Amino acid sequence: MDSQKVDMYIVTNAKYFQGHQIAQIRERMLNMDDSKFTMIQTIPLKEPSTALLISIFLGAYGIDRFYIGHTGMGIGKLLTCGGLGIWTIVDWFQIQNATRDVNFEKIQHYLY
């Protein structure tokens, strides 16, 4: 794989992943086929800042967890009104990293 393509992908999409995940992604992308690269470019990644805004305004209803694909946790937050507000406040600080972890899990399927 061409390192310029990989570096361009990393620079463009670094906000979707945690810092320690980027080195792993780059290394695996350099060792994969060119045919997989086009598939990786089409993976829909969730925006961490959008998840934070959803969490701030609609977090008590679990919408933030539904957005990143954690349906069970979303239902739990919905039924408990955000854990009586405590779970909602905790998610304000954790939702961005949770979103980045979900994005990393999505891209891992194509990297192996």
TASULTA-V247772 format. One line per field, one symbol per residue. ss: DSSP state (H for helix, E for strand, - for the rest). A space follows every 10 residues. Layout:
ss=???
This chain:
ss=--HHHHHHHH HHHHHH--HH HHHHHHHHHH ---HHHHHHH H------HHH HHHHHHHHHH H-HHHHHH-- HHHHHHHHH- HHHH-HHHHH HHHHHHHHHH HHHHHHHHHH H-
